[in-house]
Amino acid sequence: MEIVRLIGVTKSYTGIETALKEVSFTIKHGEFAALAGPSGSGKTTILNLAAGLDEVSAGKIVLCNKDLSKMSTADVASLRRKMVGFVFQAYNLFPVLTALENVMYPLALNHVSPRERKERGMAALKDIGLEELAHRMPKELSGGQQQRVAIARAIVNRPAIVFADEPTANVDSTNAIKILDLFNQLNEQKGITFLFSSHDPRVLERANRILHVGDGTVQREEKKTPLHAVEAIAA
Amino acid sequence: MNSFFWKLCWKNIWRNKRRTFLAVNAIAIGATFLIYIHNYQDALHEQFISNAIRFQNGHIMISKPGFHEYKESKRFIRSTTRLDKWLATNPAVKAASPQIIAQGLLSSAKGGANIFYVGIDPTKERLTTHYHERMVEGSYFENLKKAGKPIVIGVGLKERLKVRLGSKLVALTQGVDGSIGNELFYVAGIFNTESDLDKSLAFIQLKDARALLSMGPQAIHQVSILLKQETTLDEVQSQLKTTFPRAEVMSWKEVQKHLMASIEVYHSATSFFMFIILFISAVGISNSILMGIMERTREFGVMMAIGTAKADMVRMVLAETLLLSAVGIFIGNVVGLGITLYFHYQGFDLAWLTTQEVRMNGALVQTVTYPAIHYIHNVTITSIILLLSLVAALIPIQFISKLKATTALKSH
C-alpha cells in the first residue's frame, strides 16, 4: 500500500534557483526510508512538500491516497493531524506543557476525550520508556529525552507515516542510538512507516531504503538490508 | 476549543510575566478609573438633577403656552379643576403644587430687589419641593400668629434688604389686568438653599398672590408635578399632552436645557477620556499578544506541522487575548467597585482641588460627593474592553493568518 507518492515534483522559490526538479518516488507502508544528502540538497524541502506543509510548483503529491494539490489548506491540515507524525531536528516541544501534555497535544487536536488523551499519552510515553518523566517540563529533560518525547508526540495518533527531519542531529551518540532503536522498534512492532532526512551514517545504516538527494533531484536509490536486521540474522 | 487549549492559552500568556503584568495593569487601571469616574459622575449629575427637580420645577410643569418662556402674568390658567382630578387619579403622580409666578419689586425700609414672587399652597408645595427643609429662621407658613400677609425669603434677599423676621416688606408688581398691584407683607421665614435662588425668590401664599395680581379665585400660572418614579416621566408627559392639548407640558429636562447641556458636556468629556484610556489598553493588549506570538513563531510552525489548522490557531490567539483582558477586567472591576463602595459611604471630598465655590446652574456644588453604585457601568465597561480586545487581536490574527509553516519552522 502506498503511503506517499511524489510525481514529477518541482519546487522553486521566487528569485531563487529551483530547489527541486521533477522528483518522483513512492514510499510504501512499513518502509524505513531515508533521504540522504548534504545540507542544502533539498531533503527538508521534500519532507515539507510530502507532508503538505508547502505547495509544489509543479507535479503532484499523493499522501494516503489523497492528491494534496486538490485539497484545501484546512483539509491538508486535517489529513496531517490524522495520518502524519513529525519529528524535528530541534525537538520543538512546547515549553509551557509537560512531557505528557506535549504528547497529548495531537490527541486534543483530534478531539479525543480527556481521559483517553491521558491514557494514550501515557502509553506512548511508556513505549519510549519515559513514563516516569511524564510530568516534567521540557527544560527539565535532556536533549535525548526531549527528542524521545517528540517521537511519542509523533506516534501517539497512530499515524500512517512519520516524517523525521535530521532526528539525531542534535543528540549525542548514545541518545542517537536509543532513538534509532526506538524508530526500528516502532517500525517493526507497530508497522509505522518512516521517512527520514539525514546525513548521519548511523541513521542511514538502519534504513532499508536510501534515496540519495543532490542538486534538487533524487540522484540514485539504494535498497539494502538494514544493519539491525543483519545483526538479528547473525545472532 | 476544548479545555486542553484553554489551559495552553492560559500558560502562554504567563510566559513573559513582566509583559503580561504591564498589559493587565493597563486594562485594570483603565477599568478601575472608568468604573469609579462613571459612578462619581452619576452621583454629581443626580445632585444637579435633584436640585433642579426639588427646588425649581418638579418633574413636569404644566402651564399656558409661552408662560415658561416669557413669564407674563396674563398667561394664566383660570381653573385647574379638571387637571386636579386627573392628577389625583394618576398612580404615577406623587404630588402636585399649583403656583403663581410674577416678577416684581420687593422693598424694605433699607433697600429693594427685583425678584420672582412664587405664590404657593404651602401644604401642597412641601410635597413637591424641599424649601421647607431649608428653613434657617422662622417657618414655612406654619404656626402663623402674626396678623398680616406672610412672605418667606432667602438669606441672600434678607441680607440685601437688610431685614429680619417680622420686618415689613412692600411687594409691587403688575396685575394680570394691567393694574399696579401692591401689598404689605411681613417676613415669616428665611430659607437657605446655598444657591442663587436665595437672592431671587420670595414665597407668598396663593390667596395673597391672587390679590397682588388681581387674579380670579382659582387662577394659577402653573402646576409643578412630582412623579413617584423618574422612569414614568415620558409616559406621564405624553398623557398630559394628549389630555390637555391646549396646555404647555414641559419636562424638567426641557426646562433645564442649560443643565442638560452641561451634563452632556461632562458626558462627552468622560467619553473622550474613556476613549484615550481604552485606546492605551487596546495598544497594550495588542502589543503584548503580538510580541508573544512573534516570539513563538517557530512553535506555530510546529503546530501547523502537527496538523493544527489556521482557524484553530486564530481561536487560540483570540482566547489568549480574551484571557489577558479578562484578568485585567476582573482586577479592574474588583478594585473599581471597592473604591466606589468606599467613597459611597465615606464621601469623596474635592475641596482640596477648589479655591472657590463651584456653582452649577446657580446651585452650589457640594465638594463632598458620594459616588453612586450603578453595576451597569461594570457591565458596560467590561463589554467595551472585551470588544476592544477582539479588535486589538486583529493585528496578531493577521500575522498568524499570513504565517507559512515552512517559514515559521525556520525562525528562531
Interface residues (C-beta under 8 A of the other chain):
Chain A: N48 A51 L53 D54 T73 A74 A77 S78 L79 R80 R81 K82 V84 F86 F88 N92 F94 P95 V96 L97 E101 M104 Y105 P106 A108 L109 H111 P114 R117 R153
Chain B: N2 S3 F4 F5 L8 K11 N12 R15 R298 E299 V302 M304 A305 I306 G307 T308 A309 K310 A311 D312 K404 A405 T406 L409
